[in-house]
Amino acid sequence: MAEQTPISSQSDDDYRAKLDEEQYEVARCGGTERAFTGKYWDTKTPGTYECVCCGTALFDSETKYDSGSGWPSFYAPISEAAVASKEDRSHGMVRVESVCANCDAHLGHVFPDGPAPTGLRYCMNSASLNLVERDS
């Protein structure tokens, strides 16, 4: 896992320097990449998905599945403490936003239409994630 840096020590300028334009727009400004365009929506590579901003481990590839949505989808985070939830009332909807619990980076949204064992679909943006591959 990449070294974690608490949010308090990273400024907006730090994030702008570290992230590309799409990563910054999605992770720091709450944007959304277009469906079926992100680098991880269809990947089957084993590994750990980390926060692109701080390196916190968020999801394991073992919980990734094809939801048909066009975004990487997981049925559970790597730990309950890794991903936090916030109410999102943007775009005339009420949804549950998923954010990195360490640095508050926008990851995507969680929906109650996922597979067993959780019944949840963590619909994430590839731009907010970095896959650290492991041998299968």
C-alpha positions in Angstrom: 0.0 0.0 0.0 1.2 3.5 -0.8 2.1 5.7 2.1 -0.9 7.6 3.5 -0.8 11.3 4.1 -3.5 12.8 6.2 -5.7 15.4 4.4 -4.6 18.2 6.7 -1.1 18.1 5.2 -2.2 18.3 1.6 -3.4 21.6 0.1 -5.5 22.0 -3.0 -2.3 23.0 -4.9 -0.7 19.7 -3.7 -3.7 17.7 -5.2 -3.6 19.8 -8.5 0.1 19.0 -8.8 -0.3 15.3 -8.0 -3.4 14.4 -10.0 -4.2 14.7 -13.7 -7.2 16.9 -14.7 -9.8 14.2 -14.7 -8.6 12.7 -11.4 -8.7 16.1 -9.8 -12.2 16.9 -11.2 -13.6 13.6 -10.0 -11.8 13.0 -6.7 -11.5 16.6 -5.4 -14.5 18.2 -7.0 -17.1 15.4 -7.0 -17.2 14.9 -10.7 -18.1 11.7 -12.5 -16.4 10.1 -15.5 -18.5 8.9 -18.4 -19.7 5.3 -18.2 -17.6 2.7 -20.0 -14.6 5.1 -20.3 -12.6 4.6 -17.1 -9.5 2.4 -17.0 -10.9 -0.1 -14.5 -14.6 -0.5 -15.5 -13.9 -3.9 -17.2 -10.6 -5.0 -15.7 -10.3 -8.4 -14.1 -6.8 -7.9 -12.8 -6.3 -9.1 -9.2 -5.1 -6.5 -6.7 -6.1 -3.8 -4.3 -7.8 -0.5 -5.4 -6.3 2.4 -3.5 -7.4 6.1 -3.3 -5.7 8.0 -6.0 -5.2 11.0 -3.6 -3.8 9.4 -0.5 -3.1 5.7 -1.2 -5.5 4.3 1.3 -6.6 0.7 0.4 -10.3 0.9 -0.4 -11.4 -2.2 -2.3 -10.1 -5.7 -3.1 -10.5 -7.1 -6.6 -12.2 -10.2 -5.0 -15.3 -8.0 -4.3 -15.4 -6.5 -7.8 -18.1 -7.6 -10.2 -19.7 -6.6 -13.5 -22.7 -4.6 -12.7 -23.4 -3.6 -16.3 -23.2 0.1 -15.2 -20.0 1.0 -17.0 -18.1 1.8 -13.8 -16.0 -0.4 -11.5 -18.4 -1.9 -9.0 -17.7 -3.7 -5.7 -20.0 -5.3 -3.2 -17.9 -4.3 -0.2 -15.0 -2.0 0.8 -11.8 -3.6 2.0 -12.8 -2.5 5.6 -15.7 -0.6 7.1 -13.2 2.1 8.1 -11.8 2.7 4.6 -14.9 4.2 2.9 -17.2 6.7 4.4 -20.7 7.7 3.3 -22.4 11.1 2.8 -25.8 12.2 1.7 -25.7 13.6 -1.8 -28.6 15.8 -2.9 -27.1 17.0 -6.2 -28.7 16.7 -9.6 -32.2 16.6 -8.1 -31.6 13.2 -6.5 -30.9 11.8 -3.1 -28.1 9.3 -3.2 -25.3 8.0 -0.9 -21.9 9.3 -1.9 -18.8 7.2 -1.1 -15.7 9.0 -0.1 -12.2 8.0 1.1 -12.4 8.0 4.9 -8.8 9.2 5.1 -8.8 12.2 2.7 -12.5 12.7 1.7 -11.8 12.1 -2.0 -15.0 11.5 -3.9 -15.1 7.9 -5.1 -18.7 7.4 -6.4 -22.0 6.3 -4.9 -23.3 3.2 -3.2 -26.7 1.7 -4.1 -28.8 -1.0 -2.5 -29.0 -3.2 -5.7 -25.8 -5.2 -5.5 -25.2 -8.9 -5.2 -24.9 -11.1 -2.1 -23.5 -11.1 0.5 -24.0 -7.4 1.1 -26.7 -6.4 -1.4 -24.7 -3.2 -2.1 -23.2 -1.8 -5.3 -20.3 0.5 -4.7 -20.3 2.2 -8.1 -16.9 3.9 -8.3 -15.0 6.2 -10.7 -11.8 4.7 -12.1 -10.3 8.2 -11.9 -10.5 8.1 -8.1 -8.7 4.7 -7.9 -5.3 3.2 -8.4 -5.0 -0.5 -8.9 -2.0 -2.1 -7.2 -1.7 -5.5 -9.0 -0.9 -8.7 -7.3 0.0 -12.1 -8.6 -3.2 -14.3 -8.9 
